[in-house]
Amino acid sequence: MTVKTNNDWDPLEEIIVGTADYSMLPTLDKSTHSFCYAGDSWEDIKHLEGEHDQWIRDEANEDLELLSDTLKSLGIKVLRPDSVDHRKTFSTPEWTTTGWYTFCPRDLLLPLDNMIIECPSP
């Protein structure tokens, strides 16, 4: 895939629209607590960890599909990522976690001139 970003004001030509498949809240630890829920107590958020309800994922995918179709109807090239199973764990010797989501690539990718830099959340 070739990427080229020059400014923020030219007409949109191409975009990545994600998918809500397997979206979830990753393993709750100090980083996810401070990144997303700093104002909440551990007791108030511990039940949030894990997969989002299927109906929520279905509704989000329906909305993302409608957004994709609308953009295509305007002549914009729409790229869609493959589904990623965010339930899988990954780790270093210091921590273990799961994935999060791919419905909002803007949060995870930084287009800069002719590169895409991966900028994952904590």
Jmol script that loads the backbone (N, CA, C; Angstrom):
load data "model"
ATOM      1  N   MET A   1       0.843  -1.163   0.000  1.00  0.00           N
ATOM      2  CA  MET A   1       0.000   0.000   0.000  1.00  0.00           C
ATOM      3  C   MET A   1       0.895   1.236   0.000  1.00  0.00           C
ATOM      4  N   THR A   2       0.595   2.185  -0.835  1.00  0.00           N
ATOM      5  CA  THR A   2       1.321   3.448  -0.894  1.00  0.00           C
ATOM      6  C   THR A   2       0.533   4.520  -0.165  1.00  0.00           C
ATOM      7  N   VAL A   3       1.213   5.284   0.664  1.00  0.00           N
ATOM      8  CA  VAL A   3       0.586   6.349   1.431  1.00  0.00           C
ATOM      9  C   VAL A   3       1.259   7.655   1.077  1.00  0.00           C
ATOM     10  N   LYS A   4       0.478   8.707   0.965  1.00  0.00           N
ATOM     11  CA  LYS A   4       1.042  10.036   0.723  1.00  0.00           C
ATOM     12  C   LYS A   4       0.113  11.053   1.375  1.00  0.00           C
ATOM     13  N   THR A   5       0.596  11.702   2.416  1.00  0.00           N
ATOM     14  CA  THR A   5      -0.169  12.767   3.058  1.00  0.00           C
ATOM     15  C   THR A   5       0.616  14.064   2.926  1.00  0.00           C
ATOM     16  N   ASN A   6      -0.071  15.107   2.520  1.00  0.00           N
ATOM     17  CA  ASN A   6       0.593  16.380   2.311  1.00  0.00           C
ATOM     18  C   ASN A   6       0.013  17.503   3.164  1.00  0.00           C
ATOM     19  N   ASN A   7      -1.282  17.479   3.398  1.00  0.00           N
ATOM     20  CA  ASN A   7      -1.919  18.554   4.152  1.00  0.00           C
ATOM     21  C   ASN A   7      -3.259  18.075   4.698  1.00  0.00           C
ATOM     22  N   ASP A   8      -3.934  18.938   5.398  1.00  0.00           N
ATOM     23  CA  ASP A   8      -5.218  18.599   6.012  1.00  0.00           C
ATOM     24  C   ASP A   8      -6.415  19.231   5.327  1.00  0.00           C
ATOM     25  N   TRP A   9      -6.225  19.871   4.191  1.00  0.00           N
ATOM     26  CA  TRP A   9      -7.337  20.622   3.591  1.00  0.00           C
ATOM     27  C   TRP A   9      -7.717  20.181   2.179  1.00  0.00           C
ATOM     28  N   ASP A  10      -6.910  19.363   1.520  1.00  0.00           N
ATOM     29  CA  ASP A  10      -7.304  18.856   0.205  1.00  0.00           C
ATOM     30  C   ASP A  10      -8.490  17.904   0.359  1.00  0.00           C
ATOM     31  N   PRO A  11      -9.261  17.697  -0.690  1.00  0.00           N
ATOM     32  CA  PRO A  11     -10.366  16.736  -0.611  1.00  0.00           C
ATOM     33  C   PRO A  11      -9.858  15.334  -0.253  1.00  0.00           C
ATOM     34  N   LEU A  12     -10.638  14.649   0.551  1.00  0.00           N
ATOM     35  CA  LEU A  12     -10.293  13.294   0.961  1.00  0.00           C
ATOM     36  C   LEU A  12     -10.322  12.369  -0.252  1.00  0.00           C
ATOM     37  N   GLU A  13      -9.255  11.601  -0.446  1.00  0.00           N
ATOM     38  CA  GLU A  13      -9.173  10.675  -1.569  1.00  0.00           C
ATOM     39  C   GLU A  13      -9.223   9.219  -1.120  1.00  0.00           C
ATOM     40  N   GLU A  14      -8.665   8.941   0.049  1.00  0.00           N
ATOM     41  CA  GLU A  14      -8.538   7.557   0.504  1.00  0.00           C
ATOM     42  C   GLU A  14      -8.550   7.537   2.026  1.00  0.00           C
ATOM     43  N   ILE A  15      -9.165   6.492   2.592  1.00  0.00           N
ATOM     44  CA  ILE A  15      -9.297   6.413   4.048  1.00  0.00           C
ATOM     45  C   ILE A  15      -9.322   4.955   4.488  1.00  0.00           C
ATOM     46  N   ILE A  16      -8.911   4.724   5.720  1.00  0.00           N
ATOM     47  CA  ILE A  16      -9.017   3.398   6.342  1.00  0.00           C
ATOM     48  C   ILE A  16     -10.191   3.446   7.301  1.00  0.00           C
ATOM     49  N   VAL A  17     -11.136   2.530   7.129  1.00  0.00           N
ATOM     50  CA  VAL A  17     -12.279   2.392   8.035  1.00  0.00           C
ATOM     51  C   VAL A  17     -12.168   1.016   8.668  1.00  0.00           C
ATOM     52  N   GLY A  18     -12.112   0.979   9.976  1.00  0.00           N
ATOM     53  CA  GLY A  18     -11.843  -0.256  10.696  1.00  0.00           C
ATOM     54  C   GLY A  18     -13.013  -1.207  10.790  1.00  0.00           C
ATOM     55  N   THR A  19     -12.869  -2.150  11.697  1.00  0.00           N
ATOM     56  CA  THR A  19     -13.879  -3.165  11.959  1.00  0.00           C
ATOM     57  C   THR A  19     -13.987  -3.372  13.462  1.00  0.00           C
ATOM     58  N   ALA A  20     -15.178  -3.687  13.943  1.00  0.00           N
ATOM     59  CA  ALA A  20     -15.389  -3.911  15.375  1.00  0.00           C
ATOM     60  C   ALA A  20     -15.289  -5.392  15.741  1.00  0.00           C
ATOM     61  N   ASP A  21     -14.936  -6.246  14.792  1.00  0.00           N
ATOM     62  CA  ASP A  21     -14.792  -7.670  15.088  1.00  0.00           C
ATOM     63  C   ASP A  21     -13.826  -7.866  16.254  1.00  0.00           C
ATOM     64  N   TYR A  22     -14.221  -8.692  17.214  1.00  0.00           N
ATOM     65  CA  TYR A  22     -13.392  -9.055  18.372  1.00  0.00           C
ATOM     66  C   TYR A  22     -12.998  -7.867  19.245  1.00  0.00           C
ATOM     67  N   SER A  23     -13.675  -6.731  19.144  1.00  0.00           N
ATOM     68  CA  SER A  23     -13.301  -5.587  19.978  1.00  0.00           C
ATOM     69  C   SER A  23     -13.550  -5.910  21.447  1.00  0.00           C
ATOM     70  N   MET A  24     -12.698  -5.370  22.284  1.00  0.00           N
ATOM     71  CA  MET A  24     -12.763  -5.665  23.709  1.00  0.00           C
ATOM     72  C   MET A  24     -11.981  -4.629  24.489  1.00  0.00           C
ATOM     73  N   LEU A  25     -12.127  -4.648  25.786  1.00  0.00           N
ATOM     74  CA  LEU A  25     -11.265  -3.860  26.652  1.00  0.00           C
ATOM     75  C   LEU A  25     -10.150  -4.786  27.097  1.00  0.00           C
ATOM     76  N   PRO A  26      -8.896  -4.393  26.863  1.00  0.00           N
ATOM     77  CA  PRO A  26      -7.792  -5.298  27.175  1.00  0.00           C
ATOM     78  C   PRO A  26      -7.641  -5.515  28.674  1.00  0.00           C
ATOM     79  N   THR A  27      -6.717  -6.379  29.008  1.00  0.00           N
ATOM     80  CA  THR A  27      -6.398  -6.674  30.390  1.00  0.00           C
ATOM     81  C   THR A  27      -6.226  -5.373  31.162  1.00  0.00           C
ATOM     82  N   LEU A  28      -6.958  -5.241  32.230  1.00  0.00           N
ATOM     83  CA  LEU A  28      -6.847  -4.028  33.046  1.00  0.00           C
ATOM     84  C   LEU A  28      -5.610  -4.122  33.933  1.00  0.00           C
ATOM     85  N   ASP A  29      -4.764  -3.138  33.786  1.00  0.00           N
ATOM     86  CA  ASP A  29      -3.580  -3.019  34.616  1.00  0.00           C
ATOM     87  C   ASP A  29      -3.316  -1.537  34.839  1.00  0.00           C
ATOM     88  N   LYS A  30      -2.182  -1.199  35.372  1.00  0.00           N
ATOM     89  CA  LYS A  30      -1.887   0.198  35.688  1.00  0.00           C
ATOM     90  C   LYS A  30      -1.942   1.087  34.449  1.00  0.00           C
ATOM     91  N   SER A  31      -1.467   0.586  33.298  1.00  0.00           N
ATOM     92  CA  SER A  31      -1.437   1.436  32.101  1.00  0.00           C
ATOM     93  C   SER A  31      -2.836   1.696  31.552  1.00  0.00           C
ATOM     94  N   THR A  32      -3.669   0.660  31.422  1.00  0.00           N
ATOM     95  CA  THR A  32      -5.020   0.901  30.910  1.00  0.00           C
ATOM     96  C   THR A  32      -5.856   1.698  31.908  1.00  0.00           C
ATOM     97  N   HIS A  33      -5.626   1.482  33.196  1.00  0.00           N
ATOM     98  CA  HIS A  33      -6.347   2.255  34.198  1.00  0.00           C
ATOM     99  C   HIS A  33      -5.998   3.729  34.076  1.00  0.00           C
ATOM    100  N   SER A  34      -4.717   4.062  33.994  1.00  0.00           N
ATOM    101  CA  SER A  34      -4.322   5.469  33.938  1.00  0.00           C
ATOM    102  C   SER A  34      -4.631   6.095  32.582  1.00  0.00           C
ATOM    103  N   PHE A  35      -4.621   5.317  31.511  1.00  0.00           N
ATOM    104  CA  PHE A  35      -4.857   5.834  30.167  1.00  0.00           C
ATOM    105  C   PHE A  35      -6.333   6.126  29.917  1.00  0.00           C
ATOM    106  N   CYS A  36      -7.199   5.252  30.378  1.00  0.00           N
ATOM    107  CA  CYS A  36      -8.622   5.366  30.046  1.00  0.00           C
ATOM    108  C   CYS A  36      -9.521   5.710  31.229  1.00  0.00           C
ATOM    109  N   TYR A  37      -9.143   5.321  32.405  1.00  0.00           N
ATOM    110  CA  TYR A  37     -10.052   5.415  33.554  1.00  0.00           C
ATOM    111  C   TYR A  37      -9.376   6.025  34.782  1.00  0.00           C
ATOM    112  N   ALA A  38      -8.522   6.995  34.573  1.00  0.00           N
ATOM    113  CA  ALA A  38      -7.745   7.575  35.675  1.00  0.00           C
ATOM    114  C   ALA A  38      -8.637   8.139  36.782  1.00  0.00           C
ATOM    115  N   GLY A  39      -9.801   8.624  36.420  1.00  0.00           N
ATOM    116  CA  GLY A  39     -10.700   9.203  37.419  1.00  0.00           C
ATOM    117  C   GLY A  39     -11.587   8.203  38.123  1.00  0.00           C
ATOM    118  N   ASP A  40     -11.471   6.930  37.741  1.00  0.00           N
ATOM    119  CA  ASP A  40     -12.339   5.903  38.318  1.00  0.00           C
ATOM    120  C   ASP A  40     -11.547   4.987  39.236  1.00  0.00           C
ATOM    121  N   SER A  41     -12.226   4.452  40.242  1.00  0.00           N
ATOM    122  CA  SER A  41     -11.564   3.505  41.139  1.00  0.00           C
ATOM    123  C   SER A  41     -11.460   2.139  40.457  1.00  0.00           C
ATOM    124  N   TRP A  42     -10.540   1.342  40.924  1.00  0.00           N
ATOM    125  CA  TRP A  42     -10.351  -0.011  40.393  1.00  0.00           C
ATOM    126  C   TRP A  42     -11.634  -0.828  40.531  1.00  0.00           C
ATOM    127  N   GLU A  43     -12.323  -0.669  41.648  1.00  0.00           N
ATOM    128  CA  GLU A  43     -13.567  -1.400  41.883  1.00  0.00           C
ATOM    129  C   GLU A  43     -14.632  -1.051  40.848  1.00  0.00           C
ATOM    130  N   ASP A  44     -14.654   0.202  40.395  1.00  0.00           N
ATOM    131  CA  ASP A  44     -15.666   0.641  39.434  1.00  0.00           C
ATOM    132  C   ASP A  44     -15.405   0.146  38.019  1.00  0.00           C
ATOM    133  N   ILE A  45     -14.186  -0.228  37.694  1.00  0.00           N
ATOM    134  CA  ILE A  45     -13.863  -0.597  36.308  1.00  0.00           C
ATOM    135  C   ILE A  45     -13.498  -2.060  36.098  1.00  0.00           C
ATOM    136  N   LYS A  46     -13.209  -2.799  37.162  1.00  0.00           N
ATOM    137  CA  LYS A  46     -12.681  -4.155  36.982  1.00  0.00           C
ATOM    138  C   LYS A  46     -13.619  -5.070  36.195  1.00  0.00           C
ATOM    139  N   HIS A  47     -14.908  -4.818  36.228  1.00  0.00           N
ATOM    140  CA  HIS A  47     -15.869  -5.653  35.502  1.00  0.00           C
ATOM    141  C   HIS A  47     -15.883  -5.363  33.994  1.00  0.00           C
ATOM    142  N   LEU A  48     -15.234  -4.282  33.546  1.00  0.00           N
ATOM    143  CA  LEU A  48     -15.265  -3.891  32.134  1.00  0.00           C
ATOM    144  C   LEU A  48     -14.337  -4.723  31.249  1.00  0.00           C
ATOM    145  N   GLU A  49     -13.328  -5.340  31.839  1.00  0.00           N
ATOM    146  CA  GLU A  49     -12.340  -6.101  31.066  1.00  0.00           C
ATOM    147  C   GLU A  49     -13.005  -7.217  30.262  1.00  0.00           C
ATOM    148  N   GLY A  50     -12.518  -7.424  29.047  1.00  0.00           N
ATOM    149  CA  GLY A  50     -13.013  -8.514  28.224  1.00  0.00           C
ATOM    150  C   GLY A  50     -13.745  -8.036  26.984  1.00  0.00           C
ATOM    151  N   GLU A  51     -14.352  -8.985  26.294  1.00  0.00           N
ATOM    152  CA  GLU A  51     -15.021  -8.687  25.027  1.00  0.00           C
ATOM    153  C   GLU A  51     -16.243  -7.787  25.212  1.00  0.00           C
ATOM    154  N   HIS A  52     -16.446  -6.898  24.237  1.00  0.00           N
ATOM    155  CA  HIS A  52     -17.684  -6.136  24.212  1.00  0.00           C
ATOM    156  C   HIS A  52     -18.812  -7.093  23.839  1.00  0.00           C
ATOM    157  N   ASP A  53     -20.010  -6.783  24.271  1.00  0.00           N
ATOM    158  CA  ASP A  53     -21.154  -7.631  23.933  1.00  0.00           C
ATOM    159  C   ASP A  53     -21.285  -7.752  22.415  1.00  0.00           C
ATOM    160  N   GLN A  54     -21.741  -8.907  21.959  1.00  0.00           N
ATOM    161  CA  GLN A  54     -21.873  -9.144  20.527  1.00  0.00           C
ATOM    162  C   GLN A  54     -22.784  -8.128  19.866  1.00  0.00           C
ATOM    163  N   TRP A  55     -23.866  -7.749  20.522  1.00  0.00           N
ATOM    164  CA  TRP A  55     -24.791  -6.785  19.918  1.00  0.00           C
ATOM    165  C   TRP A  55     -24.113  -5.429  19.711  1.00  0.00           C
ATOM    166  N   ILE A  56     -23.211  -5.059  20.598  1.00  0.00           N
ATOM    167  CA  ILE A  56     -22.479  -3.803  20.436  1.00  0.00           C
ATOM    168  C   ILE A  56     -21.542  -3.897  19.228  1.00  0.00           C
ATOM    169  N   ARG A  57     -20.848  -5.028  19.103  1.00  0.00           N
ATOM    170  CA  ARG A  57     -19.955  -5.227  17.938  1.00  0.00           C
ATOM    171  C   ARG A  57     -20.754  -5.245  16.645  1.00  0.00           C
ATOM    172  N   ASP A  58     -21.912  -5.893  16.665  1.00  0.00           N
ATOM    173  CA  ASP A  58     -22.751  -5.945  15.463  1.00  0.00           C
ATOM    174  C   ASP A  58     -23.228  -4.543  15.060  1.00  0.00           C
ATOM    175  N   GLU A  59     -23.691  -3.763  16.039  1.00  0.00           N
ATOM    176  CA  GLU A  59     -24.144  -2.393  15.757  1.00  0.00           C
ATOM    177  C   GLU A  59     -22.996  -1.544  15.213  1.00  0.00           C
ATOM    178  N   ALA A  60     -21.816  -1.668  15.823  1.00  0.00           N
ATOM    179  CA  ALA A  60     -20.651  -0.893  15.375  1.00  0.00           C
ATOM    180  C   ALA A  60     -20.264  -1.289  13.956  1.00  0.00           C
ATOM    181  N   ASN A  61     -20.257  -2.586  13.651  1.00  0.00           N
ATOM    182  CA  ASN A  61     -19.922  -3.027  12.297  1.00  0.00           C
ATOM    183  C   ASN A  61     -20.946  -2.537  11.277  1.00  0.00           C
ATOM    184  N   GLU A  62     -22.210  -2.514  11.674  1.00  0.00           N
ATOM    185  CA  GLU A  62     -23.253  -1.990  10.787  1.00  0.00           C
ATOM    186  C   GLU A  62     -22.991  -0.508  10.488  1.00  0.00           C
ATOM    187  N   ASP A  63     -22.650   0.254  11.519  1.00  0.00           N
ATOM    188  CA  ASP A  63     -22.340   1.679  11.337  1.00  0.00           C
ATOM    189  C   ASP A  63     -21.089   1.877  10.479  1.00  0.00           C
ATOM    190  N   LEU A  64     -20.069   1.075  10.709  1.00  0.00           N
ATOM    191  CA  LEU A  64     -18.834   1.190   9.936  1.00  0.00           C
ATOM    192  C   LEU A  64     -19.058   0.830   8.467  1.00  0.00           C
ATOM    193  N   GLU A  65     -19.929  -0.140   8.222  1.00  0.00           N
ATOM    194  CA  GLU A  65     -20.259  -0.520   6.847  1.00  0.00           C
ATOM    195  C   GLU A  65     -21.000   0.615   6.144  1.00  0.00           C
ATOM    196  N   LEU A  66     -21.947   1.229   6.849  1.00  0.00           N
ATOM    197  CA  LEU A  66     -22.678   2.364   6.293  1.00  0.00           C
ATOM    198  C   LEU A  66     -21.730   3.533   6.005  1.00  0.00           C
ATOM    199  N   LEU A  67     -20.815   3.795   6.909  1.00  0.00           N
ATOM    200  CA  LEU A  67     -19.820   4.849   6.690  1.00  0.00           C
ATOM    201  C   LEU A  67     -18.979   4.540   5.451  1.00  0.00           C
ATOM    202  N   SER A  68     -18.520   3.299   5.329  1.00  0.00           N
ATOM    203  CA  SER A  68     -17.732   2.889   4.164  1.00  0.00           C
ATOM    204  C   SER A  68     -18.512   3.071   2.873  1.00  0.00           C
ATOM    205  N   ASP A  69     -19.755   2.620   2.869  1.00  0.00           N
ATOM    206  CA  ASP A  69     -20.586   2.745   1.670  1.00  0.00           C
ATOM    207  C   ASP A  69     -20.812   4.209   1.303  1.00  0.00           C
ATOM    208  N   THR A  70     -21.040   5.042   2.311  1.00  0.00           N
ATOM    209  CA  THR A  70     -21.253   6.473   2.061  1.00  0.00           C
ATOM    210  C   THR A  70     -20.003   7.103   1.461  1.00  0.00           C
ATOM    211  N   LEU A  71     -18.850   6.812   2.035  1.00  0.00           N
ATOM    212  CA  LEU A  71     -17.599   7.364   1.513  1.00  0.00           C
ATOM    213  C   LEU A  71     -17.340   6.892   0.082  1.00  0.00           C
ATOM    214  N   LYS A  72     -17.599   5.608  -0.181  1.00  0.00           N
ATOM    215  CA  LYS A  72     -17.413   5.080  -1.540  1.00  0.00           C
ATOM    216  C   LYS A  72     -18.333   5.783  -2.526  1.00  0.00           C
ATOM    217  N   SER A  73     -19.561   6.067  -2.101  1.00  0.00           N
ATOM    218  CA  SER A  73     -20.507   6.738  -2.994  1.00  0.00           C
ATOM    219  C   SER A  73     -20.052   8.156  -3.339  1.00  0.00           C
ATOM    220  N   LEU A  74     -19.171   8.703  -2.534  1.00  0.00           N
ATOM    221  CA  LEU A  74     -18.612  10.034  -2.783  1.00  0.00           C
ATOM    222  C   LEU A  74     -17.306   9.970  -3.574  1.00  0.00           C
ATOM    223  N   GLY A  75     -16.953   8.757  -4.028  1.00  0.00           N
ATOM    224  CA  GLY A  75     -15.752   8.585  -4.839  1.00  0.00           C
ATOM    225  C   GLY A  75     -14.464   8.446  -4.041  1.00  0.00           C
ATOM    226  N   ILE A  76     -14.573   8.170  -2.749  1.00  0.00           N
ATOM    227  CA  ILE A  76     -13.402   8.022  -1.890  1.00  0.00           C
ATOM    228  C   ILE A  76     -13.032   6.540  -1.813  1.00  0.00           C
ATOM    229  N   LYS A  77     -11.752   6.249  -1.971  1.00  0.00           N
ATOM    230  CA  LYS A  77     -11.271   4.870  -1.864  1.00  0.00           C
ATOM    231  C   LYS A  77     -11.231   4.495  -0.381  1.00  0.00           C
ATOM    232  N   VAL A  78     -11.897   3.388  -0.038  1.00  0.00           N
ATOM    233  CA  VAL A  78     -11.989   2.947   1.351  1.00  0.00           C
ATOM    234  C   VAL A  78     -11.218   1.651   1.511  1.00  0.00           C
ATOM    235  N   LEU A  79     -10.269   1.650   2.434  1.00  0.00           N
ATOM    236  CA  LEU A  79      -9.504   0.451   2.778  1.00  0.00           C
ATOM    237  C   LEU A  79     -10.049  -0.095   4.087  1.00  0.00           C
ATOM    238  N   ARG A  80     -10.172  -1.428   4.169  1.00  0.00           N
ATOM    239  CA  ARG A  80     -10.676  -2.078   5.375  1.00  0.00           C
ATOM    240  C   ARG A  80      -9.647  -3.077   5.864  1.00  0.00           C
ATOM    241  N   PRO A  81      -9.245  -3.015   7.132  1.00  0.00           N
ATOM    242  CA  PRO A  81      -8.278  -3.978   7.655  1.00  0.00           C
ATOM    243  C   PRO A  81      -8.899  -5.357   7.827  1.00  0.00           C
ATOM    244  N   ASP A  82      -8.059  -6.370   7.809  1.00  0.00           N
ATOM    245  CA  ASP A  82      -8.514  -7.722   8.129  1.00  0.00           C
ATOM    246  C   ASP A  82      -8.938  -7.766   9.592  1.00  0.00           C
ATOM    247  N   SER A  83      -9.849  -8.671   9.905  1.00  0.00           N
ATOM    248  CA  SER A  83     -10.238  -8.865  11.299  1.00  0.00           C
ATOM    249  C   SER A  83      -9.056  -9.413  12.082  1.00  0.00           C
ATOM    250  N   VAL A  84      -8.892  -8.911  13.295  1.00  0.00           N
ATOM    251  CA  VAL A  84      -7.827  -9.364  14.196  1.00  0.00           C
ATOM    252  C   VAL A  84      -8.496  -9.884  15.455  1.00  0.00           C
ATOM    253  N   ASP A  85      -8.103 -11.072  15.884  1.00  0.00           N
ATOM    254  CA  ASP A  85      -8.674 -11.644  17.096  1.00  0.00           C
ATOM    255  C   ASP A  85      -7.973 -11.036  18.305  1.00  0.00           C
ATOM    256  N   HIS A  86      -8.598 -10.035  18.906  1.00  0.00           N
ATOM    257  CA  HIS A  86      -7.998  -9.323  20.026  1.00  0.00           C
ATOM    258  C   HIS A  86      -8.058 -10.096  21.333  1.00  0.00           C
ATOM    259  N   ARG A  87      -8.664 -11.280  21.313  1.00  0.00           N
ATOM    260  CA  ARG A  87      -8.701 -12.109  22.519  1.00  0.00           C
ATOM    261  C   ARG A  87      -7.362 -12.771  22.786  1.00  0.00           C
ATOM    262  N   LYS A  88      -6.525 -12.863  21.762  1.00  0.00           N
ATOM    263  CA  LYS A  88      -5.221 -13.500  21.922  1.00  0.00           C
ATOM    264  C   LYS A  88      -4.335 -12.652  22.835  1.00  0.00           C
ATOM    265  N   THR A  89      -3.533 -13.318  23.639  1.00  0.00           N
ATOM    266  CA  THR A  89      -2.645 -12.600  24.551  1.00  0.00           C
ATOM    267  C   THR A  89      -1.262 -12.448  23.932  1.00  0.00           C
ATOM    268  N   PHE A  90      -0.578 -11.411  24.356  1.00  0.00           N
ATOM    269  CA  PHE A  90       0.827 -11.216  24.015  1.00  0.00           C
ATOM    270  C   PHE A  90       1.508 -10.627  25.243  1.00  0.00           C
ATOM    271  N   SER A  91       2.833 -10.739  25.291  1.00  0.00           N
ATOM    272  CA  SER A  91       3.489 -10.360  26.539  1.00  0.00           C
ATOM    273  C   SER A  91       4.976 -10.096  26.366  1.00  0.00           C
ATOM    274  N   THR A  92       5.533  -9.556  27.419  1.00  0.00           N
ATOM    275  CA  THR A  92       6.973  -9.478  27.627  1.00  0.00           C
ATOM    276  C   THR A  92       7.198 -10.169  28.966  1.00  0.00           C
ATOM    277  N   PRO A  93       8.418 -10.276  29.429  1.00  0.00           N
ATOM    278  CA  PRO A  93       8.603 -10.859  30.771  1.00  0.00           C
ATOM    279  C   PRO A  93       7.940 -10.040  31.886  1.00  0.00           C
ATOM    280  N   GLU A  94       7.653  -8.754  31.640  1.00  0.00           N
ATOM    281  CA  GLU A  94       7.084  -7.895  32.676  1.00  0.00           C
ATOM    282  C   GLU A  94       5.560  -7.820  32.672  1.00  0.00           C
ATOM    283  N   TRP A  95       4.890  -8.120  31.557  1.00  0.00           N
ATOM    284  CA  TRP A  95       3.444  -7.967  31.493  1.00  0.00           C
ATOM    285  C   TRP A  95       2.835  -8.890  30.443  1.00  0.00           C
ATOM    286  N   THR A  96       1.524  -9.087  30.590  1.00  0.00           N
ATOM    287  CA  THR A  96       0.719  -9.850  29.638  1.00  0.00           C
ATOM    288  C   THR A  96      -0.578  -9.088  29.422  1.00  0.00           C
ATOM    289  N   THR A  97      -1.030  -9.046  28.172  1.00  0.00           N
ATOM    290  CA  THR A  97      -2.283  -8.351  27.887  1.00  0.00           C
ATOM    291  C   THR A  97      -2.947  -8.968  26.665  1.00  0.00           C
ATOM    292  N   THR A  98      -4.122  -8.463  26.352  1.00  0.00           N
ATOM    293  CA  THR A  98      -4.838  -8.850  25.144  1.00  0.00           C
ATOM    294  C   THR A  98      -4.877  -7.643  24.223  1.00  0.00           C
ATOM    295  N   GLY A  99      -5.535  -7.788  23.077  1.00  0.00           N
ATOM    296  CA  GLY A  99      -5.701  -6.670  22.165  1.00  0.00           C
ATOM    297  C   GLY A  99      -6.842  -5.779  22.605  1.00  0.00           C
ATOM    298  N   TRP A 100      -7.196  -4.831  21.734  1.00  0.00           N
ATOM    299  CA  TRP A 100      -8.228  -3.861  22.089  1.00  0.00           C
ATOM    300  C   TRP A 100      -9.267  -3.820  20.972  1.00  0.00           C
ATOM    301  N   TYR A 101      -9.000  -3.097  19.891  1.00  0.00           N
ATOM    302  CA  TYR A 101      -9.959  -2.989  18.797  1.00  0.00           C
ATOM    303  C   TYR A 101      -9.252  -2.467  17.547  1.00  0.00           C
ATOM    304  N   THR A 102      -9.946  -2.597  16.410  1.00  0.00           N
ATOM    305  CA  THR A 102      -9.452  -2.015  15.163  1.00  0.00           C
ATOM    306  C   THR A 102     -10.561  -1.233  14.462  1.00  0.00           C
ATOM    307  N   PHE A 103     -11.526  -0.721  15.240  1.00  0.00           N
ATOM    308  CA  PHE A 103     -12.581   0.056  14.592  1.00  0.00           C
ATOM    309  C   PHE A 103     -12.223   1.515  14.437  1.00  0.00           C
ATOM    310  N   CYS A 104     -11.129   1.959  15.009  1.00  0.00           N
ATOM    311  CA  CYS A 104     -10.722   3.355  14.879  1.00  0.00           C
ATOM    312  C   CYS A 104      -9.216   3.421  14.601  1.00  0.00           C
ATOM    313  N   PRO A 105      -8.802   3.091  13.370  1.00  0.00           N
ATOM    314  CA  PRO A 105      -7.366   3.078  13.070  1.00  0.00           C
ATOM    315  C   PRO A 105      -6.683   4.408  13.338  1.00  0.00           C
ATOM    316  N   ARG A 106      -7.443   5.498  13.311  1.00  0.00           N
ATOM    317  CA  ARG A 106      -6.859   6.813  13.576  1.00  0.00           C
ATOM    318  C   ARG A 106      -6.113   6.823  14.899  1.00  0.00           C
ATOM    319  N   ASP A 107      -6.610   6.098  15.888  1.00  0.00           N
ATOM    320  CA  ASP A 107      -5.973   6.086  17.194  1.00  0.00           C
ATOM    321  C   ASP A 107      -4.660   5.306  17.203  1.00  0.00           C
ATOM    322  N   LEU A 108      -4.442   4.479  16.218  1.00  0.00           N
ATOM    323  CA  LEU A 108      -3.292   3.577  16.253  1.00  0.00           C
ATOM    324  C   LEU A 108      -2.277   3.814  15.149  1.00  0.00           C
ATOM    325  N   LEU A 109      -2.613   4.614  14.153  1.00  0.00           N
ATOM    326  CA  LEU A 109      -1.738   4.823  13.007  1.00  0.00           C
ATOM    327  C   LEU A 109      -1.531   6.309  12.761  1.00  0.00           C
ATOM    328  N   LEU A 110      -0.295   6.684  12.458  1.00  0.00           N
ATOM    329  CA  LEU A 110       0.028   8.072  12.160  1.00  0.00           C
ATOM    330  C   LEU A 110       0.559   8.163  10.733  1.00  0.00           C
ATOM    331  N   PRO A 111      -0.239   8.673   9.789  1.00  0.00           N
ATOM    332  CA  PRO A 111       0.274   8.874   8.431  1.00  0.00           C
ATOM    333  C   PRO A 111       1.146  10.122   8.410  1.00  0.00           C
ATOM    334  N   LEU A 112       2.342   9.985   7.884  1.00  0.00           N
ATOM    335  CA  LEU A 112       3.291  11.087   7.846  1.00  0.00           C
ATOM    336  C   LEU A 112       4.040  11.023   6.527  1.00  0.00           C
ATOM    337  N   ASP A 113       3.706  11.934   5.619  1.00  0.00           N
ATOM    338  CA  ASP A 113       4.271  11.961   4.279  1.00  0.00           C
ATOM    339  C   ASP A 113       4.007  10.618   3.604  1.00  0.00           C
ATOM    340  N   ASN A 114       5.022   9.813   3.370  1.00  0.00           N
ATOM    341  CA  ASN A 114       4.822   8.541   2.670  1.00  0.00           C
ATOM    342  C   ASN A 114       4.985   7.334   3.600  1.00  0.00           C
ATOM    343  N   MET A 115       4.770   7.520   4.886  1.00  0.00           N
ATOM    344  CA  MET A 115       4.907   6.435   5.864  1.00  0.00           C
ATOM    345  C   MET A 115       3.628   6.324   6.693  1.00  0.00           C
ATOM    346  N   ILE A 116       3.436   5.148   7.270  1.00  0.00           N
ATOM    347  CA  ILE A 116       2.446   4.965   8.316  1.00  0.00           C
ATOM    348  C   ILE A 116       3.215   4.453   9.516  1.00  0.00           C
ATOM    349  N   ILE A 117       3.154   5.193  10.630  1.00  0.00           N
ATOM    350  CA  ILE A 117       3.860   4.826  11.832  1.00  0.00           C
ATOM    351  C   ILE A 117       2.849   4.240  12.809  1.00  0.00           C
ATOM    352  N   GLU A 118       3.138   3.036  13.305  1.00  0.00           N
ATOM    353  CA  GLU A 118       2.247   2.410  14.262  1.00  0.00           C
ATOM    354  C   GLU A 118       2.445   3.056  15.634  1.00  0.00           C
ATOM    355  N   CYS A 119       1.351   3.487  16.241  1.00  0.00           N
ATOM    356  CA  CYS A 119       1.384   4.198  17.527  1.00  0.00           C
ATOM    357  C   CYS A 119       0.415   3.531  18.499  1.00  0.00           C
ATOM    358  N   PRO A 120       0.682   2.300  18.916  1.00  0.00           N
ATOM    359  CA  PRO A 120      -0.296   1.606  19.752  1.00  0.00           C
ATOM    360  C   PRO A 120      -0.488   2.272  21.099  1.00  0.00           C
ATOM    361  N   SER A 121      -1.695   2.106  21.636  1.00  0.00           N
ATOM    362  CA  SER A 121      -2.008   2.601  22.964  1.00  0.00           C
ATOM    363  C   SER A 121      -1.229   1.781  23.991  1.00  0.00           C
ATOM    364  N   PRO A 122      -1.235   2.212  25.273  1.00  0.00           N
ATOM    365  CA  PRO A 122      -0.444   1.488  26.278  1.00  0.00           C
ATOM    366  C   PRO A 122      -0.878   0.035  26.416  1.00  0.00           C
TER     367      PRO A 122
END
end "model"
wireframe off; spacefill off
backbone 0.3
color backbone group
